[in-house]
Amino acid sequence: MSNNDDEKNVLVSVLAGIGIGVLVGAVAGLLLAPKSGQETRDELGKTIGDLSDKVTELGRTVGTKVTSAVERTRAQVVQKLGEVPPESEESAS
């Protein structure tokens, strides 16, 4: 279970890092760009569209990793349950 917690922590850290990086980059771009308001709005719209695509792809990646982690955990539980003798055998001993 500790391995799954570590994976979740890493995933949350990566997502937080990406989000912070996007925000810092967007603010810096808006503050430093010598463009007209229309050009800035157009670029901002394009950036938001790109960000939406990246978030969608990241969501797919996270979904795949979560599904994989759930399957691994399920397999470990099934294996552990298979190693435990049934109650009827324990009480007969």
Phi, psi and omega in degrees: 000327180300324179297319179295321178296319178297317179297318179295318180297318180295318181297316178296320179296317180296314179299317179296318179297317179296315180299315180294319179298318179296315180297315180297316179297318180295315180296315179298318179297319179292321182286328186261351184278123177271070183235163176287168180299318180296316179297319179295317178297317178298315180294321179296318177299318178295318180296319179295320176298316178297319180297320178300317178297318180294319179296320178298314179296319179297321177299318177297316180298314179298316178301317179296316181293321179294316178300317179297317180295320179296317180296318178297316180296318179299317180296321179294320179295315179299319179296315180296319179295327178291334181278338181279127178292146178301155183298324183297325178289322180294316184286337177285338184285000000 
